Amino acid sequence: MVYNFPESNPQAIPLSFILGHLNHITMKTSLRFLITACCGLYFAMLLTTAVSAQKPTCTFSMIELACLEQHVKVTFTGSMPEGAIYDWDFDGAVILEGSGQGPHWIKWLTTGEKHVSVIVIHAGDTCSFTRAILVIEHPSLFHMTGGGSYPAGGVGVHVGLSGSQWDVIYKLRRDGTYVGIDKVGTSGPIDFGLQTEPGTYDCVAKVDGGECAQEMEGVAIVTISGGAVYQHICMVTFDTTAQKNMVIWNKIESNHVSHFNVYRETYQNNHYEKIAEVPYNQLSVFLDQTADPLVKSNKYKLSVTDTTGNEFEKSPHHKTVHLNINPGIYGFNLIWNHYEGFEFLTYKIHRKPGTDIWEVLDSVASNVDSYTDMYTTSGLVTYYIEVIRPEHCNPGKSAGYSSVISNFATAAPLGVEEDELSGILIYPNPANERLFLSVPGEGKNQFSLQIYRPDGRKVYEALVSNGSTEVDVTGFISGLYILKLNGNTTFIVKKFFKN
């Protein structure tokens, strides 16, 4: 029979009862008694009780993913008094180290889902716990690729891996230290990019979500040799024949240069894109067919690529001169942007009335960017700005180049009376193959039609009458043209673009 004694109300219990029945008490408390004797009898007085320890637990920690033969640590994290018995089941793993509570170090020699469990026994109490772990193959072995030597100042050399696996992370190291470049496998080769720091590069493959790692085979060695190769621009100017920008440089002497890279500034400030490659064995001149110097100025840079594929730093930029003309109250206002690329002292302003010869109108200091020409003579007038370079540019031709010039800009004449020719129309503008000229009025009046390029060169001339006239412009190069129509007493000037 089991008695429950209220802990807050001590009772006297016959000692014979205690001795006869104490072993049958299954309480989870410890008891303290005061034994007294009276009248030949013994009595026990319950004094205090003490609560026993909490029920033991038997959890443990372990990673959830491992590779074959990877050392896995199993750490007991439960609460269990000393003297407990531990019965571990490692599901076929090889026990490398550990006993009892542990920790244990184990490894598996086969793949698949494994289950580790423990049963702990203490003072008649038992508890159990089980955890699962997935054992997989090591990442496949691949070889390091790339590396090599590049000249000082170059962009480096590529370092990569011959292959990869899906969901495996490949971590690049230099001289045994991770460089912070990780690539996720794609089942194909991996490129870690251009590496500029000299050293020995290798790679470790790590399974995503676990600690399973595999050293890849081989190394890629990066070294720096020789010196940097730079190519500066000599000038950027306007080609009067093609009416395009021309980049000129004095070619460096080298047996290791493959080609030159030409860069032009985009619509974003100081952002350049490569527009061309010029082989080393060609003239060091590039004609930019895509920029329009009649619309705005452009900035250019150069770089060198050597025979091993290394591209070096870009050169300082050069900027073309763009000339614009506005009619003023008296004459024409010339406005241009400053040339950038080398130091100089003077701008020369050139003018050509109609189809006459060129003349130097004036010279101004290099900090001046505008000029008003008090030109009042009727007829077309063309201008350009010139910068004299202190040293000539010699791209391999005997003549060389000595000055930078702006685009040619032709102005419409001032004081034109349009009574006889008012209402004239030209269309479409821009023109592709045909340009139509509509002259208002009746009768058979004849007018002289002349078309000029911006540099003042005449490219077309014919006699036209009132009504509609068609002009074939398929042979015209793309760009701006000036149309002049002469009447008996007046003339008119129009501009159009040819696509």
ROFIGU-927014 format. One line per 2 residues: number of its first residue (from 1); their letters; for each residue x negated, z negated, y negated of C-alpha. Coordinates in steps of 0.2 Angstrom, whole numbers, plus 2048, in hexadecimal, padded with zeros to 3 digits. Layout:
// residues N
NUM	A	X:Z:Y | ... .
//
This chain:
// residues 499
1	MV	800:800:800 | 7F9:805:7EF .
3	YN	7FC:7F9:7E0 | 7FB:7FF:7CE .
5	FP	7F5:7F1:7C2 | 7FA:7F3:7B0 .
7	ES	7EA:7F3:7A6 | 7F1:7EA:797 .
9	NP	7F8:7DB:7A2 | 7EB:7D3:7AE .
11	QA	7F2:7CC:7BE | 7EC:7C0:7CB .
13	IP	7EA:7C8:7DC | 7E6:7BF:7EC .
15	LS	7D4:7C2:7F2 | 7DA:7C5:804 .
17	FI	7E5:7D3:7FE | 7D7:7DB:7F4 .
19	LG	7CB:7DA:803 | 7D7:7E1:80E .
21	HL	7DE:7EF:804 | 7D1:7F3:7F7 .
23	NH	7CA:801:801 | 7DB:809:801 .
25	IT	7DD:80A:7EE | 7DB:81C:7E9 .
27	MK	7DB:819:7D6 | 7D0:823:7CA .
29	TS	7CB:814:7C1 | 7BE:806:7C3 .
31	LR	7C4:7F4:7C4 | 7BC:7E3:7BF .
33	FL	7C3:7D3:7C7 | 7C0:7C0:7C3 .
35	IT	7C0:7B7:7D4 | 7C6:7A5:7D4 .
37	AC	7C9:797:7E1 | 7D8:78B:7E0 .
39	CG	7DF:780:7ED | 7D6:789:7FB .
41	LY	7DB:79A:7F5 | 7D2:7A8:7ED .
43	FA	7D9:7B2:7DE | 7D3:7C2:7D6 .
45	ML	7D7:7C5:7C3 | 7D7:7D7:7BD .
47	LT	7CD:7D7:7AD | 7CA:7E8:7A7 .
49	TA	7CA:7FA:7AC | 7BE:809:7A8 .
51	VS	7C4:81B:7A9 | 7B9:826:7B4 .
53	AQ	7B0:836:7AF | 7BA:846:7AC .
55	KP	7BE:852:7BB | 7AE:85C:7BE .
57	TC	7AD:86F:7B9 | 7A2:87C:7C1 .
59	TF	7A1:88C:7B5 | 791:896:7B3 .
61	SM	78B:8A4:7A8 | 784:8B5:7AE .
63	IE	783:8C7:7A6 | 791:8D3:7AB .
65	LA	786:8E3:7AD | 775:8E5:7B6 .
67	CL	76A:8F2:7BE | 763:8F2:7CF .
69	EQ	755:8E5:7D1 | 758:8DF:7BF .
71	HV	754:8CC:7BE | 765:8C3:7BB .
73	KV	766:8B1:7B5 | 774:8A6:7BB .
75	TF	776:896:7B0 | 782:888:7B5 .
77	TG	78C:883:7A6 | 799:877:7AE .
79	SM	799:864:7AE | 794:85B:7BE .
81	PE	78C:84A:7C2 | 77C:849:7CA .
83	GA	77C:84A:7DD | 788:858:7DE .
85	IY	787:865:7EC | 786:877:7E6 .
87	DW	78B:885:7F2 | 786:896:7EA .
89	DF	78B:8A7:7F0 | 781:8B5:7E7 .
91	DG	789:8C3:7F1 | 77A:8CA:7F9 .
93	AV	76E:8C8:7EB | 75C:8C3:7ED .
95	IL	759:8B2:7E6 | 749:8B2:7DC .
97	EG	749:8A1:7D5 | 754:891:7D4 .
99	SG	75D:884:7DF | 76B:878:7DD .
101	QG	773:879:7CC | 766:886:7C7 .
103	PH	764:890:7BC | 761:89E:7C9 .
105	WI	758:8AE:7C8 | 75F:8BC:7D3 .
107	KW	75F:8CF:7D6 | 769:8DB:7E0 .
109	LT	762:8EA:7EA | 773:8F3:7EB .
111	TG	77F:8F9:7DE | 791:8F5:7DC .
113	EK	79C:8E7:7D6 | 795:8D6:7DB .
115	HV	79D:8C5:7DB | 793:8B5:7D9 .
117	SV	79C:8A4:7DD | 798:892:7DE .
119	IV	7A1:883:7E6 | 79C:872:7E0 .
121	IH	7A0:862:7EA | 79E:850:7E3 .
123	AG	7A6:840:7E9 | 7B4:849:7F2 .
125	DT	7B8:855:7E4 | 7B5:867:7E4 .
127	CS	7B6:876:7D8 | 7B1:888:7D9 .
129	FT	7AE:896:7CD | 7AB:8A9:7CF .
131	RA	7A4:8B7:7C3 | 7A2:8CA:7C6 .
133	IL	793:8D5:7C1 | 791:8E7:7C2 .
135	VI	781:8ED:7C9 | 77C:8FF:7C5 .
137	EH	76E:90B:7C7 | 760:90B:7BA .
139	PS	761:919:7AD | 759:929:7B3 .
141	LF	747:92D:7AE | 743:93A:7A0 .
143	HM	733:93F:798 | 72D:93C:786 .
145	TG	72B:94D:77D | 724:952:76C .
147	GG	716:94A:762 | 706:952:75D .
149	SY	6FC:953:74D | 702:957:73B .
151	PA	6F8:958:72B | 6F9:94A:71F .
153	GG	708:94C:713 | 712:956:71F .
155	VG	723:952:726 | 71D:94B:737 .
157	VH	720:951:748 | 730:950:754 .
159	VG	730:943:761 | 73E:944:76F .
161	LS	743:942:781 | 745:94F:78E .
163	GS	757:949:793 | 763:93C:792 .
165	QW	773:934:79A | 784:931:793 .
167	DV	787:91F:78B | 774:91B:78D .
169	IY	76C:915:77D | 75A:91B:77B .
171	KL	74F:911:76F | 73F:918:768 .
173	RR	72F:90D:767 | 71F:910:75E .
175	DG	710:906:765 | 71C:8FB:76F .
177	TY	727:8F7:760 | 738:8FD:75D .
179	VG	739:909:74E | 74C:907:74B .
181	ID	751:918:752 | 75E:918:75F .
183	KV	766:927:767 | 775:927:773 .
185	GT	773:932:782 | 77D:943:783 .
187	SG	777:949:794 | 76A:954:78B .
189	PI	759:953:782 | 758:947:774 .
191	DF	74F:949:763 | 749:93A:75A .
193	GL	745:944:74B | 735:947:741 .
195	QT	729:938:743 | 71C:936:735 .
197	EP	714:925:73B | 705:928:746 .
199	GT	705:91F:757 | 70B:920:769 .
201	YD	71E:922:76B | 727:91D:77B .
203	CV	73A:91A:77F | 744:90D:787 .
205	AK	755:911:78E | 762:904:78E .
207	VD	774:904:796 | 781:901:789 .
209	GG	789:8F0:78B | 77C:8E8:795 .
211	EC	769:8E3:796 | 765:8F0:7A3 .
213	AQ	756:8FA:79C | 74A:907:7A3 .
215	EM	739:90D:79C | 739:920:799 .
217	EG	72A:92A:7A0 | 71B:930:795 .
219	VA	717:92E:783 | 717:939:773 .
221	IV	707:936:768 | 708:93A:755 .
223	TI	6F8:93C:74B | 6F4:942:73A .
225	SG	6E6:94E:736 | 6E0:958:728 .
227	GA	6E7:958:716 | 6F8:95D:70F .
229	VY	6FB:96F:70A | 704:972:6F9 .
231	QH	70A:981:6F0 | 70E:981:6DE .
233	IC	719:98E:6D5 | 710:998:6C8 .
235	MV	71F:99E:6BF | 731:9A3:6C0 .
237	TF	736:9B2:6B6 | 743:9C0:6B3 .
239	DT	741:9D0:6BC | 746:9DE:6B0 .
241	TA	749:9EB:6BE | 754:9E1:6CA .
243	QK	75A:9D5:6BC | 757:9C6:6C8 .
245	NM	74C:9B7:6C8 | 73B:9B8:6CF .
247	VI	730:9AA:6D5 | 71D:9AD:6D5 .
249	WN	70F:9A2:6DC | 6FD:9A3:6DE .
251	KI	6FB:9A3:6F1 | 6F0:995:6F8 .
253	ES	6E1:99A:704 | 6E5:993:715 .
255	NH	6E4:998:727 | 6F2:98C:72C .
257	VS	700:991:721 | 70F:99A:72A .
259	HF	71A:99D:71B | 721:997:70A .
261	NV	732:98F:708 | 73B:993:6F8 .
263	YR	748:986:6F2 | 755:988:6E4 .
265	ET	75F:97A:6DB | 771:979:6E0 .
267	YQ	780:974:6D6 | 77A:962:6D8 .
269	NN	76C:95B:6CD | 75B:95B:6D5 .
271	HY	762:960:6E6 | 75A:96F:6ED .
273	EK	75E:97B:6FC | 752:987:704 .
275	IA	757:999:700 | 748:9A3:708 .
277	EV	738:9A3:712 | 72A:9AE:70D .
279	PY	71D:9B2:71A | 70B:9AD:715 .
281	NQ	705:9BF:717 | 711:9C6:70A .
283	LS	70F:9C7:6F7 | 713:9B5:6F0 .
285	VF	722:9BC:6E7 | 734:9B8:6EA .
287	LD	743:9C2:6E2 | 753:9B7:6E2 .
289	QT	761:9C3:6E5 | 76E:9B6:6E6 .
291	AD	76C:9AD:6D5 | 773:9B5:6C5 .
293	PL	766:9B2:6B6 | 773:9BA:6AA .
295	VK	77E:9AB:6AD | 773:99C:6AD .
297	SN	761:995:6B0 | 75B:990:6C1 .
299	KY	74E:983:6C8 | 742:987:6D7 .
301	KL	736:97E:6E2 | 72A:984:6F0 .
303	SV	723:97C:6FF | 717:981:70D .
305	TD	71A:982:720 | 70B:982:72B .
307	TT	708:98B:73B | 70D:97C:745 .
309	GN	71E:97B:73D | 71A:96D:731 .
311	EF	722:96E:71F | 71A:965:711 .
313	EK	721:95E:701 | 729:969:6F4 .
315	SP	720:96E:6E4 | 725:969:6D3 .
317	HH	734:974:6CC | 733:983:6C0 .
319	KT	743:987:6B6 | 747:998:6AF .
321	VH	74C:99C:69D | 75E:9A1:69A .
323	LN	762:9AA:68A | 773:9AA:682 .
325	IN	779:9B3:672 | 787:9AF:667 .
327	PG	78C:9B9:657 | 78A:9AF:648 .
329	IY	790:9B0:636 | 780:9BA:632 .
331	GF	778:9C2:641 | 776:9BB:653 .
333	NL	773:9A9:659 | 766:9A9:667 .
335	IW	767:999:673 | 75C:996:682 .
337	NH	757:988:68D | 745:982:68E .
339	YE	739:989:69C | 733:97B:6A8 .
341	GF	724:97C:6B3 | 714:97D:6A8 .
343	EF	70F:978:696 | 70F:985:688 .
345	LT	710:986:675 | 71B:995:670 .
347	YK	72A:99F:674 | 72A:9B1:66F .
349	IH	73B:9B9:66A | 73C:9CC:66E .
351	RK	749:9D8:667 | 74E:9EA:66B .
353	PG	75B:9F3:65F | 765:9FF:66A .
355	TD	759:A0A:674 | 74A:A07:669 .
357	IW	73A:9FF:66E | 738:9EC:670 .
359	EV	731:9E2:662 | 72B:9D0:660 .
361	LD	738:9C9:654 | 730:9B8:652 .
363	SV	727:9AA:65A | 72D:998:65A .
365	AS	726:987:661 | 729:982:673 .
367	NV	734:974:66D | 741:980:665 .
369	DS	74F:987:66F | 75A:991:663 .
371	YT	758:99F:656 | 763:9A9:64A .
373	DM	75F:9BB:648 | 765:9C2:637 .
375	YT	768:9D3:63F | 776:9DD:636 .
377	TS	772:9EF:63C | 780:9F7:646 .
379	GL	77D:9FB:658 | 778:9F1:668 .
381	VT	76A:9E5:667 | 761:9DD:676 .
383	YY	756:9CD:676 | 74B:9C3:682 .
385	IE	740:9B4:681 | 72E:9B4:687 .
387	VI	722:9A5:68C | 710:9A9:68D .
389	RP	708:9A0:69C | 6F6:99A:699 .
391	EH	6F0:9A1:6A9 | 6F6:9B0:6B2 .
393	CN	6FF:9B0:6C3 | 6F7:9BB:6D0 .
395	PG	702:9BD:6DF | 6F7:9C9:6E8 .
397	KS	6FA:9D8:6DC | 6EC:9DE:6D1 .
399	AG	6F6:9DD:6C1 | 6FD:9CC:6C2 .
401	YS	70A:9C3:6B6 | 706:9BB:6A6 .
403	SV	716:9B6:69E | 727:9AF:6A2 .
405	IS	736:9B8:69B | 749:9B4:69A .
407	NF	757:9BF:69E | 75B:9CD:693 .
409	AT	76A:9CA:688 | 773:9D8:67E .
411	AA	77E:9D4:66F | 78D:9DE:669 .
413	PL	78A:9E5:657 | 791:9DC:648 .
415	GV	79E:9E3:63C | 7A6:9F0:648 .
417	EE	7B6:9F8:642 | 7C2:9FB:64F .
419	DE	7D0:A04:646 | 7CE:A14:650 .
421	LS	7CA:A0C:660 | 7D5:9FC:660 .
423	GI	7DE:9F9:670 | 7D1:A00:67C .
425	LI	7D2:9F9:68D | 7C5:9F8:69B .
427	YP	7CA:9F3:6AD | 7C8:9EC:6BA .
429	NP	7BB:9E0:6B4 | 7B1:9DC:6BE .
431	AN	7B0:9ED:6C5 | 7AC:9F2:6D7 .
433	ER	7AC:A05:6D9 | 7B6:A0C:6CA .
435	LF	7B7:A07:6B8 | 7C6:A0D:6AE .
437	LS	7C6:A10:69B | 7D6:A11:692 .
439	VP	7D5:A18:680 | 7E5:A17:676 .
441	GE	7EC:A25:66B | 7F1:A37:66C .
443	GK	7E8:A47:66B | 7D8:A4D:671 .
445	NQ	7CB:A43:668 | 7BB:A41:670 .
447	FS	7B0:A31:671 | 79F:A2E:677 .
449	LQ	79E:A21:685 | 78E:A19:689 .
451	IY	78A:A0B:696 | 77B:A00:694 .
453	RP	772:9F3:69F | 76F:9E2:696 .
455	DG	75D:9E7:693 | 763:9F6:688 .
457	RK	760:A04:695 | 76E:A11:695 .
459	VY	775:A14:6A6 | 784:A1F:6A3 .
461	EA	78A:A2B:695 | 799:A37:694 .
463	LV	7A6:A3E:688 | 7B8:A37:68A .
465	SN	7C8:A3A:681 | 7D8:A30:67E .
467	GS	7E1:A2A:68D | 7D9:A23:69D .
469	TE	7C8:A27:6A3 | 7C0:A22:6B4 .
471	VD	7AD:A1E:6B6 | 7A5:A1D:6C7 .
473	VT	79A:A0D:6C7 | 796:A0D:6DA .
475	GF	784:A11:6D6 | 782:A02:6C9 .
477	IS	779:9F3:6CF | 782:9E3:6CD .
479	GL	782:9DA:6BD | 788:9DB:6AB .
481	YI	78A:9EB:6A1 | 78E:9F0:68F .
483	LK	79A:9FE:68B | 799:A06:67A .
485	LN	7A6:A13:675 | 7A2:A1D:665 .
487	GN	7B0:A24:65A | 7AF:A30:64C .
489	TT	7AD:A22:63F | 7AD:A12:64A .
491	FI	7A7:A0C:65A | 7AB:9FD:666 .
493	VK	7A1:9F3:673 | 7A8:9EB:683 .
495	KF	7A0:9E2:691 | 7A3:9E3:6A3 .
497	FK	79C:9DD:6B4 | 798:9E7:6C3 .
499	N	79A:9DE:6D4 .
//
